[in-house]
């Protein structure tokens, strides 16, 4: 699995490109600096290359977060910043 975040800074949505085997499920978790889970998402991958937009993040407080994307045994962690 390979994921590329369009920008590590976000306001109300995250956009990323994903390259992974189709038919599997992608699990996404956004954690705050304290390690608490703020959002989760699961999505079935329909094609080997997808561009995904994770919306509904407007009500998260401003600050630093970690995005964890996992599919099977693969996991990717990316640092994010929610800004004004």
DRENSE-735989 format. One record per residue (C-alpha): residue number from 0; x, y, z. Coordinates in steps of 0.02 Angstrom, whole numbers. Layout:
BEGIN
(NUM (X Y Z))
...
***
This chain:
BEGIN
(0 (0 0 0))
(1 (60 174 -43))
(2 (-27 336 7))
(3 (16 514 -38))
(4 (-64 655 60))
(5 (-101 807 -49))
(6 (-59 924 95))
(7 (-15 890 278))
(8 (-115 1046 323))
(9 (-304 1035 321))
(10 (-457 1136 369))
(11 (-611 1027 344))
(12 (-555 883 231))
(13 (-404 775 189))
(14 (-363 724 12))
(15 (-245 582 -27))
(16 (-199 464 -168))
(17 (-196 280 -129))
(18 (-114 138 -223))
(19 (-167 -29 -150))
(20 (-241 -197 -203))
(21 (-425 -180 -245))
(22 (-556 -274 -147))
(23 (-472 -244 21))
(24 (-530 -126 157))
(25 (-436 31 204))
(26 (-446 89 384))
(27 (-404 268 428))
(28 (-382 338 604))
(29 (-347 518 652))
(30 (-269 539 825))
(31 (-232 700 919))
(32 (-65 740 1005))
(33 (-120 647 1161))
(34 (-148 488 1059))
(35 (-338 493 1074))
(36 (-438 433 923))
(37 (-535 580 850))
(38 (-602 502 688))
(39 (-607 332 605))
(40 (-651 281 429))
(41 (-664 116 336))
(42 (-681 104 148))
(43 (-677 -38 23))
(44 (-547 -8 -112))
(45 (-630 -23 -283))
(46 (-480 13 -395))
(47 (-292 -7 -375))
(48 (-269 182 -383))
(49 (-393 296 -298))
(50 (-403 476 -244))
(51 (-498 488 -81))
(52 (-567 639 11))
(53 (-604 621 197))
(54 (-732 756 238))
(55 (-820 808 398))
(56 (-663 862 491))
(57 (-716 1043 516))
(58 (-765 1020 699))
(59 (-594 953 753))
(60 (-498 1079 859))
(61 (-349 1165 780))
(62 (-184 1078 815))
(63 (-74 930 772))
(64 (-138 758 725))
(65 (-75 591 662))
(66 (-159 500 519))
(67 (-141 311 523))
(68 (-190 217 365))
(69 (-190 28 370))
(70 (-235 -111 250))
(71 (-200 -289 304))
(72 (-25 -289 377))
(73 (27 -124 295))
(74 (20 36 397))
(75 (68 215 358))
(76 (78 359 483))
(77 (76 541 429))
(78 (87 698 537))
(79 (-49 826 502))
(80 (-93 1003 557))
(81 (-271 1069 569))
(82 (-264 1255 537))
(83 (-375 1406 517))
***
